Amino acid sequence: MEHIYLREITRADITTTHIWRNDIDVVEGLSSTYRYVNFETEEQWFSNYQNNRSTQVRLAIVNKSDDVLIGMVSLVNIDFLSKTSELALQIGNKNFWGQGIGKFAIQAAIEHGFNNLNLNRIYLYVLTENNRAQAVYRSIGFKEEGILRQAIFKSGEYKDLILMSIIRNEYF
Ligand SMILES: CC(C)(COP(=O)(O)OP(=O)(O)OC[C@H]1O[C@@H](n2cnc3c(N)ncnc32)[C@H](O)[C@@H]1OP(=O)(O)O)[C@@H](O)C(=O)NCCC(=O)NCCS
């Protein structure tokens, strides 16, 4: 995947992440609830990240040829005592879906987590209906730990989440 690279997100990215946050196709796949987000809230979200970099790493997925932002992959809720972190992924630019970029970005993020942040366990939550995301996670080696029943209210119904994780010595 030589045409893609990761870098830490910057304030300039939030004009794009704000568009994604209100894109129904992207939001539909996320394992979080939905509400409208104004630009001021997006700015606060970025400032909050800047003030909490010790427990979060948020990375932009970028197209090398034109520096266009394609998506974001994040390690959040980092616990340096137990060496765990939660992973979140979105390819916000839908033109780039289905090209293996999601898989590449997760692998790069978890290798950073295991090799540079000294993490041992990386976990994530995925909607039971999000088969595309599950396919990516399983192909990397994430294992299902269990179901959180009716954990998220979204699009008029309660939805189940799958908890998945990968352990350092399973990955390498
Ligand atoms: C889910 C998402 C991250 C996947 O990224 P992507 O770059 O399109 O994924 P990839 O191209 O790396 O891989 C897609 C895989 O899913 C498979 N797939 C695609 N649609 C599928 C479906 N409906 N059911 C099952 N598998 C599917 C593909 O065959 C491919 O697997 P393969 O590599 O073994 O062929 C991206 O679509 C996205 O950001 N969606 C919106 C937000 C979201 O859902 N985020 C995840 C939250 S947990």
The ligand as a Tripos MOL2 file, in Angstrom:
@<TRIPOS>MOLECULE
LIG
   48    50     1     0     0
SMALL
NO_CHARGES

@<TRIPOS>ATOM
      1 C1        -15.5640   -0.5290    7.4270 C.3       1 LIG1
      2 C2        -14.4730    0.2140    6.6870 C.3       1 LIG1
      3 C3        -13.5040    0.7780    7.6840 C.3       1 LIG1
      4 C4        -13.7540   -0.8120    5.8030 C.3       1 LIG1
      5 O1        -12.6610   -0.1780    5.1650 O.3       1 LIG1
      6 P1        -12.2590   -0.5880    3.6820 P.3       1 LIG1
      7 O2        -10.9770    0.0980    3.3450 O.co2     1 LIG1
      8 O3        -13.4050   -0.3840    2.7820 O.co2     1 LIG1
      9 O4        -11.9860   -2.1430    3.9070 O.3       1 LIG1
     10 P2        -10.9890   -3.0730    3.1020 P.3       1 LIG1
     11 O5        -11.0340   -2.7160    1.6440 O.co2     1 LIG1
     12 O6         -9.6590   -3.0880    3.7910 O.co2     1 LIG1
     13 O7        -11.6350   -4.5100    3.3500 O.3       1 LIG1
     14 C5        -12.9640   -4.7410    3.1000 C.3       1 LIG1
     15 C6        -13.1980   -6.2280    3.3300 C.3       1 LIG1
     16 O8        -14.5720   -6.4260    3.6340 O.3       1 LIG1
     17 C7        -15.1440   -7.3130    2.6930 C.3       1 LIG1
     18 N1        -16.5070   -6.8510    2.5180 N.ar      1 LIG1
     19 C8        -16.9640   -5.7810    1.8570 C.ar      1 LIG1
     20 N2        -18.2950   -5.6750    1.9740 N.ar      1 LIG1
     21 C9        -18.6840   -6.7140    2.7360 C.ar      1 LIG1
     22 C10       -19.9390   -7.1710    3.2310 C.ar      1 LIG1
     23 N3        -21.0690   -6.5160    2.9680 N.pl3     1 LIG1
     24 N4        -19.9680   -8.2970    3.9900 N.ar      1 LIG1
     25 C11       -18.8270   -8.9770    4.2930 C.ar      1 LIG1
     26 N5        -17.6030   -8.5730    3.8620 N.ar      1 LIG1
     27 C12       -17.5490   -7.4640    3.0900 C.ar      1 LIG1
     28 C13       -14.2710   -7.2200    1.4570 C.3       1 LIG1
     29 O9        -14.3510   -8.3680    0.6660 O.3       1 LIG1
     30 C14       -12.8970   -7.0420    2.0950 C.3       1 LIG1
     31 O10       -12.3660   -8.2700    2.5470 O.3       1 LIG1
     32 P3        -11.0900   -8.9430    1.7970 P.3       1 LIG1
     33 O11        -9.9400   -7.9990    2.0070 O.co2     1 LIG1
     34 O12       -10.9030  -10.2510    2.5070 O.co2     1 LIG1
     35 O13       -11.4840   -9.0660    0.3640 O.co2     1 LIG1
     36 C15       -15.0370    1.3530    5.8040 C.3       1 LIG1
     37 O14       -15.9620    0.8170    4.9180 O.3       1 LIG1
     38 C16       -15.6970    2.4680    6.6240 C.2       1 LIG1
     39 O15       -15.0140    3.3480    7.1170 O.2       1 LIG1
     40 N6        -17.0410    2.4410    6.7860 N.am      1 LIG1
     41 C17       -17.8030    3.4600    7.5260 C.3       1 LIG1
     42 C18       -17.3980    3.5580    9.0010 C.3       1 LIG1
     43 C19       -17.2830    2.2040    9.6580 C.2       1 LIG1
     44 O16       -18.0910    1.3170    9.4440 O.2       1 LIG1
     45 N7        -16.2510    2.0470   10.5020 N.am      1 LIG1
     46 C20       -16.0230    0.8380   11.2700 C.3       1 LIG1
     47 C21       -16.6060    1.0060   12.6250 C.3       1 LIG1
     48 S1        -16.3940   -0.4370   13.6570 S.3       1 LIG1
@<TRIPOS>BOND
     1     1     2 1
     2     2     3 1
     3     2     4 1
     4     2    36 1
     5     4     5 1
     6     5     6 1
     7     6     7 2
     8     6     8 1
     9     6     9 1
    10     9    10 1
    11    10    11 2
    12    10    12 1
    13    10    13 1
    14    13    14 1
    15    14    15 1
    16    15    16 1
    17    15    30 1
    18    16    17 1
    19    17    18 1
    20    17    28 1
    21    18    19 ar
    22    18    27 ar
    23    19    20 ar
    24    20    21 ar
    25    21    22 ar
    26    21    27 ar
    27    22    23 1
    28    22    24 ar
    29    24    25 ar
    30    25    26 ar
    31    26    27 ar
    32    28    29 1
    33    28    30 1
    34    30    31 1
    35    31    32 1
    36    32    33 2
    37    32    34 1
    38    32    35 1
    39    36    37 1
    40    36    38 1
    41    38    39 2
    42    38    40 1
    43    40    41 1
    44    41    42 1
    45    42    43 1
    46    43    44 2
    47    43    45 1
    48    45    46 1
    49    46    47 1
    50    47    48 1
@<TRIPOS>SUBSTRUCTURE
     1 LIG1         1 GROUP 0 **** ****
